[in-house]
Amino acid sequence: RFVNAGVPGFGHDQMLLHLDKIIDDVQPDVVLVGFLAIDMPRNTASFTQWAKPLFRMENGELSADPVLPPDPDTLVRRHRWRPRLLDFSLIVAEHFAPADSAMRHQHEMTVALLHRIAQRARDSGAKPAFFAGPESPALEPAGHSFEAACQRAQVPCTDATASMTTSPDPLFADTHWNANGHALVAQHVANWLEAEDLVAEFRAESRPAGFDTDDQVNGEKTPGP
């Protein structure tokens, strides 16, 4: 039985909080976490498509709890009296900030968050596992941050990018995997889970393309693992 707990637009910080909310009810044997490099900036932002919780790094370690966003009414009241010049100054400062400093912060936060996710999975009796895939048609491997997260969390990991490079078919629709891309990644992950002995052997009839599932815990069915 597979439970798709994915939520569109979440960073790893929100994945951690979502996992903490559902894991005792779901009681999984394996917690499988997807990694895309595009998630890393989300991990250090307090606002993406919406206001969101934000963890902090304290002396090189992840804070115990995130800073929660204010409720919408409070946010609107604050914004009403917030000087627009301040917003403009922050945008300019962010634009001219050293790129390597922001990337270093994103790397540290991502590695720490994935480590916390692995810890939470183990605390519940589940086996954590990470997989990565390409974030663009360039099909570039996951890279250093994914490798560092796997090493720190001491979890089995796989990068599905290589499995997609030999496909003659289009794998992306705009900036997201299309049905072909999802199917290739799902097949790669299924084969890898079997090879790592993380789950019981899959039967052909229980492995539909895209890891579709009857169980949803986020209120919205999203294809793919």
Rosetta constraint file for C-alpha pairs under 8 A:
AtomPair CA 1 CA 213 HARMONIC 7.79 0.50
AtomPair CA 2 CA 211 HARMONIC 7.67 0.50
AtomPair CA 2 CA 213 HARMONIC 6.00 0.50
AtomPair CA 2 CA 215 HARMONIC 7.01 0.50
AtomPair CA 3 CA 213 HARMONIC 6.45 0.50
AtomPair CA 3 CA 214 HARMONIC 7.75 0.50
AtomPair CA 3 CA 215 HARMONIC 5.17 0.50
AtomPair CA 3 CA 216 HARMONIC 6.04 0.50
AtomPair CA 3 CA 217 HARMONIC 7.29 0.50
AtomPair CA 4 CA 212 HARMONIC 7.88 0.50
AtomPair CA 4 CA 213 HARMONIC 6.73 0.50
AtomPair CA 4 CA 215 HARMONIC 6.71 0.50
AtomPair CA 4 CA 216 HARMONIC 5.66 0.50
AtomPair CA 4 CA 217 HARMONIC 6.99 0.50
AtomPair CA 4 CA 221 HARMONIC 7.67 0.50
AtomPair CA 4 CA 222 HARMONIC 7.51 0.50
AtomPair CA 4 CA 225 HARMONIC 6.76 0.50
AtomPair CA 5 CA 216 HARMONIC 6.46 0.50
AtomPair CA 5 CA 217 HARMONIC 5.58 0.50
AtomPair CA 5 CA 218 HARMONIC 5.91 0.50
AtomPair CA 6 CA 218 HARMONIC 7.07 0.50
AtomPair CA 6 CA 222 HARMONIC 6.86 0.50
AtomPair CA 6 CA 225 HARMONIC 7.87 0.50
AtomPair CA 7 CA 218 HARMONIC 6.47 0.50
AtomPair CA 7 CA 220 HARMONIC 7.66 0.50
AtomPair CA 7 CA 222 HARMONIC 7.56 0.50
AtomPair CA 8 CA 222 HARMONIC 7.84 0.50
AtomPair CA 9 CA 49 HARMONIC 7.80 0.50
AtomPair CA 10 CA 14 HARMONIC 5.63 0.50
AtomPair CA 10 CA 15 HARMONIC 6.42 0.50
AtomPair CA 10 CA 39 HARMONIC 7.47 0.50
AtomPair CA 10 CA 42 HARMONIC 7.54 0.50
AtomPair CA 11 CA 15 HARMONIC 6.29 0.50
AtomPair CA 11 CA 39 HARMONIC 5.06 0.50
AtomPair CA 11 CA 40 HARMONIC 6.97 0.50
AtomPair CA 11 CA 42 HARMONIC 5.12 0.50
AtomPair CA 11 CA 43 HARMONIC 5.40 0.50
AtomPair CA 12 CA 16 HARMONIC 6.09 0.50
AtomPair CA 12 CA 39 HARMONIC 6.87 0.50
AtomPair CA 12 CA 40 HARMONIC 7.71 0.50
AtomPair CA 12 CA 42 HARMONIC 7.82 0.50
AtomPair CA 12 CA 43 HARMONIC 6.12 0.50
AtomPair CA 12 CA 110 HARMONIC 7.01 0.50
AtomPair CA 12 CA 113 HARMONIC 6.33 0.50
AtomPair CA 12 CA 114 HARMONIC 6.97 0.50
AtomPair CA 13 CA 17 HARMONIC 6.50 0.50
AtomPair CA 13 CA 43 HARMONIC 5.77 0.50
AtomPair CA 13 CA 53 HARMONIC 7.73 0.50
AtomPair CA 13 CA 54 HARMONIC 7.27 0.50
AtomPair CA 13 CA 55 HARMONIC 7.16 0.50
AtomPair CA 13 CA 113 HARMONIC 6.24 0.50
AtomPair CA 14 CA 18 HARMONIC 5.99 0.50
AtomPair CA 14 CA 53 HARMONIC 7.40 0.50
AtomPair CA 15 CA 19 HARMONIC 5.95 0.50
AtomPair CA 16 CA 20 HARMONIC 6.19 0.50
AtomPair CA 16 CA 113 HARMONIC 7.27 0.50
AtomPair CA 16 CA 116 HARMONIC 7.50 0.50
AtomPair CA 16 CA 117 HARMONIC 5.59 0.50
AtomPair CA 17 CA 21 HARMONIC 6.35 0.50
AtomPair CA 18 CA 22 HARMONIC 6.44 0.50
AtomPair CA 19 CA 23 HARMONIC 5.50 0.50
AtomPair CA 19 CA 117 HARMONIC 7.82 0.50
AtomPair CA 20 CA 24 HARMONIC 7.76 0.50
AtomPair CA 20 CA 120 HARMONIC 7.28 0.50
AtomPair CA 22 CA 26 HARMONIC 6.11 0.50
AtomPair CA 22 CA 217 HARMONIC 7.77 0.50
AtomPair CA 23 CA 27 HARMONIC 5.60 0.50
AtomPair CA 23 CA 28 HARMONIC 7.02 0.50
AtomPair CA 23 CA 121 HARMONIC 7.90 0.50
AtomPair CA 23 CA 124 HARMONIC 7.35 0.50
AtomPair CA 24 CA 124 HARMONIC 7.13 0.50
AtomPair CA 27 CA 124 HARMONIC 7.28 0.50
AtomPair CA 27 CA 126 HARMONIC 7.66 0.50
AtomPair CA 28 CA 126 HARMONIC 5.88 0.50
AtomPair CA 29 CA 125 HARMONIC 7.11 0.50
AtomPair CA 29 CA 126 HARMONIC 4.57 0.50
AtomPair CA 29 CA 127 HARMONIC 6.14 0.50
AtomPair CA 29 CA 199 HARMONIC 7.98 0.50
AtomPair CA 30 CA 121 HARMONIC 7.91 0.50
AtomPair CA 30 CA 126 HARMONIC 5.06 0.50
AtomPair CA 30 CA 127 HARMONIC 4.57 0.50
AtomPair CA 30 CA 128 HARMONIC 5.76 0.50
AtomPair CA 30 CA 129 HARMONIC 7.16 0.50
AtomPair CA 30 CA 198 HARMONIC 7.18 0.50
AtomPair CA 30 CA 199 HARMONIC 7.57 0.50
AtomPair CA 31 CA 121 HARMONIC 6.39 0.50
AtomPair CA 31 CA 126 HARMONIC 6.41 0.50
AtomPair CA 31 CA 127 HARMONIC 6.06 0.50
AtomPair CA 31 CA 128 HARMONIC 4.77 0.50
AtomPair CA 31 CA 129 HARMONIC 6.18 0.50
AtomPair CA 32 CA 128 HARMONIC 6.09 0.50
AtomPair CA 32 CA 129 HARMONIC 4.94 0.50
AtomPair CA 32 CA 130 HARMONIC 5.70 0.50
AtomPair CA 32 CA 131 HARMONIC 7.34 0.50
AtomPair CA 33 CA 128 HARMONIC 7.66 0.50
AtomPair CA 33 CA 129 HARMONIC 6.30 0.50
AtomPair CA 33 CA 130 HARMONIC 4.82 0.50
AtomPair CA 33 CA 131 HARMONIC 6.31 0.50
AtomPair CA 34 CA 130 HARMONIC 5.93 0.50
AtomPair CA 34 CA 131 HARMONIC 5.08 0.50
AtomPair CA 34 CA 132 HARMONIC 5.65 0.50
AtomPair CA 34 CA 133 HARMONIC 7.83 0.50
AtomPair CA 34 CA 225 HARMONIC 7.59 0.50
AtomPair CA 35 CA 39 HARMONIC 7.32 0.50
AtomPair CA 35 CA 130 HARMONIC 7.13 0.50
AtomPair CA 35 CA 131 HARMONIC 6.09 0.50
AtomPair CA 35 CA 132 HARMONIC 4.59 0.50
AtomPair CA 35 CA 133 HARMONIC 6.82 0.50
AtomPair CA 35 CA 142 HARMONIC 7.86 0.50
AtomPair CA 35 CA 146 HARMONIC 7.26 0.50
AtomPair CA 36 CA 40 HARMONIC 7.68 0.50
AtomPair CA 36 CA 132 HARMONIC 6.09 0.50
AtomPair CA 36 CA 133 HARMONIC 6.26 0.50
AtomPair CA 36 CA 134 HARMONIC 6.79 0.50
AtomPair CA 36 CA 135 HARMONIC 6.06 0.50
AtomPair CA 36 CA 142 HARMONIC 7.06 0.50
AtomPair CA 37 CA 135 HARMONIC 6.93 0.50
AtomPair CA 37 CA 142 HARMONIC 6.78 0.50
AtomPair CA 38 CA 42 HARMONIC 7.64 0.50
AtomPair CA 38 CA 135 HARMONIC 6.88 0.50
AtomPair CA 39 CA 43 HARMONIC 6.64 0.50
AtomPair CA 40 CA 44 HARMONIC 7.25 0.50
AtomPair CA 40 CA 106 HARMONIC 5.59 0.50
AtomPair CA 40 CA 107 HARMONIC 7.11 0.50
AtomPair CA 40 CA 109 HARMONIC 8.00 0.50
AtomPair CA 40 CA 110 HARMONIC 6.10 0.50
AtomPair CA 41 CA 45 HARMONIC 6.52 0.50
AtomPair CA 41 CA 106 HARMONIC 6.02 0.50
AtomPair CA 42 CA 48 HARMONIC 6.71 0.50
AtomPair CA 43 CA 54 HARMONIC 7.38 0.50
AtomPair CA 43 CA 106 HARMONIC 6.78 0.50
AtomPair CA 43 CA 109 HARMONIC 6.66 0.50
AtomPair CA 43 CA 110 HARMONIC 6.57 0.50
AtomPair CA 44 CA 54 HARMONIC 6.85 0.50
AtomPair CA 44 CA 55 HARMONIC 7.68 0.50
AtomPair CA 44 CA 105 HARMONIC 7.55 0.50
AtomPair CA 44 CA 106 HARMONIC 6.12 0.50
AtomPair CA 44 CA 109 HARMONIC 7.02 0.50
AtomPair CA 45 CA 52 HARMONIC 7.89 0.50
AtomPair CA 45 CA 54 HARMONIC 6.72 0.50
AtomPair CA 46 CA 51 HARMONIC 5.94 0.50
AtomPair CA 46 CA 52 HARMONIC 5.32 0.50
AtomPair CA 46 CA 53 HARMONIC 6.19 0.50
AtomPair CA 46 CA 54 HARMONIC 5.47 0.50
AtomPair CA 46 CA 69 HARMONIC 7.60 0.50
AtomPair CA 47 CA 51 HARMONIC 4.33 0.50
AtomPair CA 47 CA 52 HARMONIC 5.67 0.50
AtomPair CA 48 CA 52 HARMONIC 7.43 0.50
AtomPair CA 51 CA 69 HARMONIC 5.98 0.50
AtomPair CA 52 CA 68 HARMONIC 6.89 0.50
AtomPair CA 52 CA 69 HARMONIC 5.66 0.50
AtomPair CA 53 CA 66 HARMONIC 5.71 0.50
AtomPair CA 53 CA 67 HARMONIC 5.51 0.50
AtomPair CA 53 CA 68 HARMONIC 4.51 0.50
AtomPair CA 53 CA 69 HARMONIC 5.61 0.50
AtomPair CA 54 CA 66 HARMONIC 5.01 0.50
AtomPair CA 54 CA 67 HARMONIC 5.17 0.50
AtomPair CA 54 CA 68 HARMONIC 6.67 0.50
AtomPair CA 55 CA 62 HARMONIC 6.86 0.50
AtomPair CA 55 CA 63 HARMONIC 6.00 0.50
AtomPair CA 55 CA 65 HARMONIC 6.54 0.50
AtomPair CA 55 CA 66 HARMONIC 4.14 0.50
AtomPair CA 55 CA 67 HARMONIC 6.14 0.50
AtomPair CA 56 CA 62 HARMONIC 5.97 0.50
AtomPair CA 56 CA 63 HARMONIC 5.28 0.50
AtomPair CA 56 CA 66 HARMONIC 6.91 0.50
AtomPair CA 56 CA 67 HARMONIC 7.94 0.50
AtomPair CA 56 CA 109 HARMONIC 7.96 0.50
AtomPair CA 57 CA 61 HARMONIC 5.32 0.50
AtomPair CA 57 CA 62 HARMONIC 4.70 0.50
AtomPair CA 57 CA 63 HARMONIC 5.83 0.50
AtomPair CA 57 CA 109 HARMONIC 6.97 0.50
AtomPair CA 58 CA 62 HARMONIC 6.11 0.50
AtomPair CA 58 CA 63 HARMONIC 6.03 0.50
AtomPair CA 61 CA 112 HARMONIC 6.97 0.50
AtomPair CA 62 CA 109 HARMONIC 7.33 0.50
AtomPair CA 62 CA 112 HARMONIC 6.00 0.50
AtomPair CA 62 CA 113 HARMONIC 7.24 0.50
AtomPair CA 70 CA 74 HARMONIC 5.99 0.50
AtomPair CA 70 CA 75 HARMONIC 5.93 0.50
AtomPair CA 71 CA 75 HARMONIC 6.24 0.50
AtomPair CA 72 CA 76 HARMONIC 6.17 0.50
AtomPair CA 73 CA 77 HARMONIC 6.27 0.50
AtomPair CA 74 CA 78 HARMONIC 6.16 0.50
AtomPair CA 75 CA 79 HARMONIC 6.13 0.50
AtomPair CA 76 CA 80 HARMONIC 6.18 0.50
AtomPair CA 77 CA 81 HARMONIC 6.94 0.50
AtomPair CA 78 CA 82 HARMONIC 6.09 0.50
AtomPair CA 82 CA 86 HARMONIC 7.49 0.50
AtomPair CA 83 CA 87 HARMONIC 6.96 0.50
AtomPair CA 84 CA 88 HARMONIC 6.28 0.50
AtomPair CA 85 CA 89 HARMONIC 6.04 0.50
AtomPair CA 86 CA 90 HARMONIC 6.19 0.50
AtomPair CA 87 CA 91 HARMONIC 6.27 0.50
AtomPair CA 88 CA 92 HARMONIC 6.26 0.50
AtomPair CA 89 CA 93 HARMONIC 6.05 0.50
AtomPair CA 90 CA 94 HARMONIC 6.04 0.50
AtomPair CA 91 CA 95 HARMONIC 6.13 0.50
AtomPair CA 92 CA 96 HARMONIC 6.31 0.50
AtomPair CA 93 CA 97 HARMONIC 5.91 0.50
AtomPair CA 97 CA 101 HARMONIC 7.68 0.50
AtomPair CA 97 CA 102 HARMONIC 7.73 0.50
AtomPair CA 98 CA 102 HARMONIC 6.87 0.50
AtomPair CA 99 CA 103 HARMONIC 6.20 0.50
AtomPair CA 100 CA 104 HARMONIC 5.96 0.50
AtomPair CA 101 CA 105 HARMONIC 6.29 0.50
AtomPair CA 102 CA 106 HARMONIC 6.19 0.50
AtomPair CA 103 CA 107 HARMONIC 6.06 0.50
AtomPair CA 104 CA 108 HARMONIC 6.21 0.50
AtomPair CA 105 CA 109 HARMONIC 6.08 0.50
AtomPair CA 106 CA 110 HARMONIC 5.98 0.50
AtomPair CA 107 CA 111 HARMONIC 6.16 0.50
AtomPair CA 107 CA 145 HARMONIC 5.81 0.50
AtomPair CA 108 CA 112 HARMONIC 6.16 0.50
AtomPair CA 109 CA 113 HARMONIC 6.05 0.50
AtomPair CA 110 CA 114 HARMONIC 6.17 0.50
AtomPair CA 110 CA 145 HARMONIC 7.45 0.50
AtomPair CA 110 CA 149 HARMONIC 7.40 0.50
AtomPair CA 111 CA 115 HARMONIC 6.17 0.50
AtomPair CA 111 CA 145 HARMONIC 6.75 0.50
AtomPair CA 111 CA 146 HARMONIC 7.63 0.50
AtomPair CA 111 CA 148 HARMONIC 6.62 0.50
AtomPair CA 111 CA 149 HARMONIC 4.49 0.50
AtomPair CA 111 CA 152 HARMONIC 7.41 0.50
AtomPair CA 112 CA 116 HARMONIC 6.26 0.50
AtomPair CA 112 CA 149 HARMONIC 7.48 0.50
AtomPair CA 113 CA 117 HARMONIC 6.21 0.50
AtomPair CA 114 CA 118 HARMONIC 6.21 0.50
AtomPair CA 114 CA 149 HARMONIC 6.25 0.50
AtomPair CA 114 CA 153 HARMONIC 7.03 0.50
AtomPair CA 115 CA 119 HARMONIC 6.26 0.50
AtomPair CA 115 CA 149 HARMONIC 6.67 0.50
AtomPair CA 115 CA 152 HARMONIC 6.57 0.50
AtomPair CA 115 CA 153 HARMONIC 4.66 0.50
AtomPair CA 116 CA 120 HARMONIC 6.14 0.50
AtomPair CA 117 CA 121 HARMONIC 6.22 0.50
AtomPair CA 117 CA 128 HARMONIC 7.94 0.50
AtomPair CA 118 CA 122 HARMONIC 6.23 0.50
AtomPair CA 118 CA 127 HARMONIC 7.94 0.50
AtomPair CA 118 CA 128 HARMONIC 5.31 0.50
AtomPair CA 118 CA 129 HARMONIC 7.78 0.50
AtomPair CA 118 CA 153 HARMONIC 6.24 0.50
AtomPair CA 118 CA 155 HARMONIC 7.54 0.50
AtomPair CA 119 CA 123 HARMONIC 6.07 0.50
AtomPair CA 119 CA 153 HARMONIC 7.79 0.50
AtomPair CA 120 CA 124 HARMONIC 6.46 0.50
AtomPair CA 121 CA 125 HARMONIC 6.54 0.50
AtomPair CA 121 CA 126 HARMONIC 5.10 0.50
AtomPair CA 121 CA 127 HARMONIC 6.37 0.50
AtomPair CA 121 CA 128 HARMONIC 5.85 0.50
AtomPair CA 122 CA 126 HARMONIC 5.10 0.50
AtomPair CA 122 CA 127 HARMONIC 5.98 0.50
AtomPair CA 122 CA 128 HARMONIC 6.86 0.50
AtomPair CA 127 CA 198 HARMONIC 7.67 0.50
AtomPair CA 128 CA 155 HARMONIC 6.22 0.50
AtomPair CA 128 CA 156 HARMONIC 7.65 0.50
AtomPair CA 129 CA 155 HARMONIC 5.57 0.50
AtomPair CA 129 CA 156 HARMONIC 5.27 0.50
AtomPair CA 129 CA 157 HARMONIC 5.95 0.50
AtomPair CA 130 CA 150 HARMONIC 7.30 0.50
AtomPair CA 130 CA 155 HARMONIC 7.08 0.50
AtomPair CA 130 CA 156 HARMONIC 6.53 0.50
AtomPair CA 130 CA 157 HARMONIC 4.77 0.50
AtomPair CA 130 CA 158 HARMONIC 6.66 0.50
AtomPair CA 131 CA 157 HARMONIC 5.47 0.50
AtomPair CA 131 CA 158 HARMONIC 4.81 0.50
AtomPair CA 131 CA 159 HARMONIC 5.59 0.50
AtomPair CA 131 CA 160 HARMONIC 7.12 0.50
AtomPair CA 131 CA 189 HARMONIC 7.41 0.50
AtomPair CA 132 CA 142 HARMONIC 6.10 0.50
AtomPair CA 132 CA 146 HARMONIC 7.62 0.50
AtomPair CA 132 CA 157 HARMONIC 7.99 0.50
AtomPair CA 132 CA 158 HARMONIC 6.38 0.50
AtomPair CA 132 CA 159 HARMONIC 4.58 0.50
AtomPair CA 132 CA 160 HARMONIC 6.03 0.50
AtomPair CA 132 CA 161 HARMONIC 7.45 0.50
AtomPair CA 133 CA 141 HARMONIC 7.19 0.50
AtomPair CA 133 CA 142 HARMONIC 6.53 0.50
AtomPair CA 133 CA 159 HARMONIC 5.77 0.50
AtomPair CA 133 CA 160 HARMONIC 5.11 0.50
AtomPair CA 133 CA 161 HARMONIC 5.12 0.50
AtomPair CA 133 CA 185 HARMONIC 7.33 0.50
AtomPair CA 134 CA 138 HARMONIC 7.77 0.50
AtomPair CA 134 CA 139 HARMONIC 5.07 0.50
AtomPair CA 134 CA 140 HARMONIC 5.79 0.50
AtomPair CA 134 CA 141 HARMONIC 6.26 0.50
AtomPair CA 134 CA 142 HARMONIC 6.62 0.50
AtomPair CA 134 CA 160 HARMONIC 7.73 0.50
AtomPair CA 134 CA 161 HARMONIC 5.62 0.50
AtomPair CA 135 CA 139 HARMONIC 7.13 0.50
AtomPair CA 135 CA 140 HARMONIC 7.74 0.50
AtomPair CA 135 CA 175 HARMONIC 7.27 0.50
AtomPair CA 135 CA 176 HARMONIC 7.32 0.50
AtomPair CA 136 CA 140 HARMONIC 7.56 0.50
AtomPair CA 136 CA 172 HARMONIC 7.52 0.50
AtomPair CA 136 CA 175 HARMONIC 6.20 0.50
AtomPair CA 136 CA 176 HARMONIC 7.54 0.50
AtomPair CA 137 CA 171 HARMONIC 7.33 0.50
AtomPair CA 137 CA 172 HARMONIC 6.45 0.50
AtomPair CA 137 CA 175 HARMONIC 8.00 0.50
AtomPair CA 139 CA 161 HARMONIC 6.19 0.50
AtomPair CA 139 CA 164 HARMONIC 7.59 0.50
AtomPair CA 139 CA 165 HARMONIC 6.87 0.50
AtomPair CA 140 CA 161 HARMONIC 7.03 0.50
AtomPair CA 141 CA 159 HARMONIC 7.08 0.50
AtomPair CA 141 CA 161 HARMONIC 5.88 0.50
AtomPair CA 141 CA 162 HARMONIC 7.76 0.50
AtomPair CA 142 CA 146 HARMONIC 6.06 0.50
AtomPair CA 142 CA 147 HARMONIC 7.93 0.50
AtomPair CA 142 CA 159 HARMONIC 6.77 0.50
AtomPair CA 142 CA 161 HARMONIC 7.83 0.50
AtomPair CA 143 CA 147 HARMONIC 6.53 0.50
AtomPair CA 144 CA 148 HARMONIC 6.02 0.50
AtomPair CA 145 CA 149 HARMONIC 6.08 0.50
AtomPair CA 146 CA 150 HARMONIC 6.23 0.50
AtomPair CA 147 CA 151 HARMONIC 6.21 0.50
AtomPair CA 148 CA 152 HARMONIC 6.12 0.50
AtomPair CA 149 CA 153 HARMONIC 5.95 0.50
AtomPair CA 150 CA 154 HARMONIC 5.70 0.50
AtomPair CA 150 CA 155 HARMONIC 5.63 0.50
AtomPair CA 150 CA 156 HARMONIC 7.05 0.50
AtomPair CA 150 CA 157 HARMONIC 6.32 0.50
AtomPair CA 151 CA 155 HARMONIC 7.17 0.50
AtomPair CA 156 CA 196 HARMONIC 7.90 0.50
AtomPair CA 158 CA 189 HARMONIC 7.73 0.50
AtomPair CA 158 CA 192 HARMONIC 7.51 0.50
AtomPair CA 160 CA 164 HARMONIC 6.94 0.50
AtomPair CA 160 CA 185 HARMONIC 5.78 0.50
AtomPair CA 160 CA 188 HARMONIC 6.11 0.50
AtomPair CA 160 CA 189 HARMONIC 7.22 0.50
AtomPair CA 161 CA 165 HARMONIC 6.68 0.50
AtomPair CA 161 CA 185 HARMONIC 7.97 0.50
AtomPair CA 162 CA 166 HARMONIC 7.67 0.50
AtomPair CA 163 CA 167 HARMONIC 7.89 0.50
AtomPair CA 163 CA 184 HARMONIC 6.90 0.50
AtomPair CA 163 CA 185 HARMONIC 7.35 0.50
AtomPair CA 163 CA 188 HARMONIC 6.70 0.50
AtomPair CA 164 CA 171 HARMONIC 7.84 0.50
AtomPair CA 164 CA 181 HARMONIC 7.26 0.50
AtomPair CA 164 CA 184 HARMONIC 6.49 0.50
AtomPair CA 164 CA 185 HARMONIC 7.48 0.50
AtomPair CA 169 CA 180 HARMONIC 7.41 0.50
AtomPair CA 170 CA 178 HARMONIC 7.87 0.50
AtomPair CA 170 CA 180 HARMONIC 7.24 0.50
AtomPair CA 170 CA 181 HARMONIC 7.80 0.50
AtomPair CA 171 CA 177 HARMONIC 5.67 0.50
AtomPair CA 171 CA 178 HARMONIC 5.48 0.50
AtomPair CA 171 CA 179 HARMONIC 7.40 0.50
AtomPair CA 171 CA 180 HARMONIC 5.45 0.50
AtomPair CA 171 CA 181 HARMONIC 4.40 0.50
AtomPair CA 172 CA 176 HARMONIC 5.44 0.50
AtomPair CA 172 CA 177 HARMONIC 4.28 0.50
AtomPair CA 172 CA 178 HARMONIC 4.84 0.50
AtomPair CA 172 CA 181 HARMONIC 6.53 0.50
AtomPair CA 173 CA 177 HARMONIC 5.94 0.50
AtomPair CA 173 CA 178 HARMONIC 5.20 0.50
AtomPair CA 177 CA 181 HARMONIC 4.91 0.50
AtomPair CA 177 CA 182 HARMONIC 5.96 0.50
AtomPair CA 178 CA 182 HARMONIC 6.23 0.50
AtomPair CA 179 CA 183 HARMONIC 6.09 0.50
AtomPair CA 179 CA 210 HARMONIC 7.41 0.50
AtomPair CA 180 CA 184 HARMONIC 6.25 0.50
AtomPair CA 181 CA 185 HARMONIC 6.26 0.50
AtomPair CA 182 CA 186 HARMONIC 5.99 0.50
AtomPair CA 182 CA 209 HARMONIC 7.58 0.50
AtomPair CA 182 CA 210 HARMONIC 5.29 0.50
AtomPair CA 182 CA 223 HARMONIC 7.24 0.50
AtomPair CA 182 CA 224 HARMONIC 5.25 0.50
AtomPair CA 182 CA 225 HARMONIC 7.87 0.50
AtomPair CA 183 CA 187 HARMONIC 6.07 0.50
AtomPair CA 183 CA 209 HARMONIC 4.91 0.50
AtomPair CA 183 CA 210 HARMONIC 4.71 0.50
AtomPair CA 183 CA 211 HARMONIC 7.92 0.50
AtomPair CA 183 CA 224 HARMONIC 7.26 0.50
AtomPair CA 184 CA 188 HARMONIC 6.15 0.50
AtomPair CA 185 CA 189 HARMONIC 6.10 0.50
AtomPair CA 185 CA 210 HARMONIC 7.82 0.50
AtomPair CA 185 CA 224 HARMONIC 7.81 0.50
AtomPair CA 185 CA 225 HARMONIC 7.96 0.50
AtomPair CA 186 CA 190 HARMONIC 6.02 0.50
AtomPair CA 186 CA 209 HARMONIC 6.79 0.50
AtomPair CA 186 CA 210 HARMONIC 5.41 0.50
AtomPair CA 186 CA 211 HARMONIC 6.13 0.50
AtomPair CA 186 CA 224 HARMONIC 6.44 0.50
AtomPair CA 186 CA 225 HARMONIC 6.18 0.50
AtomPair CA 187 CA 191 HARMONIC 6.18 0.50
AtomPair CA 187 CA 209 HARMONIC 7.44 0.50
AtomPair CA 187 CA 210 HARMONIC 7.93 0.50
AtomPair CA 188 CA 192 HARMONIC 6.14 0.50
AtomPair CA 189 CA 193 HARMONIC 6.03 0.50
AtomPair CA 190 CA 194 HARMONIC 6.38 0.50
AtomPair CA 190 CA 202 HARMONIC 7.63 0.50
AtomPair CA 190 CA 207 HARMONIC 8.00 0.50
AtomPair CA 191 CA 195 HARMONIC 6.18 0.50
AtomPair CA 192 CA 196 HARMONIC 6.03 0.50
AtomPair CA 193 CA 197 HARMONIC 6.06 0.50
AtomPair CA 193 CA 198 HARMONIC 5.25 0.50
AtomPair CA 193 CA 199 HARMONIC 6.18 0.50
AtomPair CA 194 CA 198 HARMONIC 6.29 0.50
AtomPair CA 194 CA 199 HARMONIC 6.18 0.50
AtomPair CA 194 CA 200 HARMONIC 7.01 0.50
AtomPair CA 194 CA 201 HARMONIC 5.88 0.50
AtomPair CA 194 CA 202 HARMONIC 7.34 0.50
AtomPair CA 202 CA 206 HARMONIC 6.53 0.50
AtomPair CA 202 CA 207 HARMONIC 6.70 0.50
AtomPair CA 203 CA 207 HARMONIC 6.62 0.50
AtomPair CA 204 CA 208 HARMONIC 7.84 0.50
AtomPair CA 207 CA 211 HARMONIC 6.52 0.50
AtomPair CA 208 CA 212 HARMONIC 6.36 0.50
AtomPair CA 210 CA 223 HARMONIC 5.68 0.50
AtomPair CA 210 CA 224 HARMONIC 4.29 0.50
AtomPair CA 210 CA 225 HARMONIC 6.63 0.50
AtomPair CA 211 CA 223 HARMONIC 7.03 0.50
AtomPair CA 211 CA 224 HARMONIC 5.46 0.50
AtomPair CA 211 CA 225 HARMONIC 5.70 0.50
AtomPair CA 212 CA 223 HARMONIC 6.14 0.50
AtomPair CA 212 CA 224 HARMONIC 6.77 0.50
AtomPair CA 216 CA 220 HARMONIC 6.91 0.50
AtomPair CA 216 CA 221 HARMONIC 6.38 0.50
